[in-house]
């Protein structure tokens, strides 16, 4: 009985840790600019999103069909470079596959289930709509 109460408490706290940051970001259903680059195999699109009148930017990863897989909030003043770095285990002799927009964090490929769930919640709670973005290539 004690274990089940503890497990329930852990699940509730975990859910709140996941959802509360998204809720406090507010309504993001607005236009803006998305600087993007597709992976060499065209499986993913990485982008840096700047929403109008929002003091932060977002690093995102999506499929070519515009399914959002990864979201990370960044400061608005973070520099956007002219390209992304795509690394692959088989080709580049690294320990894992990832993508990085220089000066941003690495995104492991494929994104984890937790990252996909967070992206799904981000879209449904904040109202973010990728179709309202003006898409601009990074290079």
Beta strands, then each sheet from edge to edge (+ up, - down):
strand 1: 32-38
strand 2: 45-51
strand 3: 56-62
strand 4: 68-75
strand 5: 84-87
strand 6: 98-101
strand 7: 107-108
strand 8: 133-137
sheet 1: 4+ 3- 2+ 1- 8-
sheet 2: 5+ 6- 7+
end
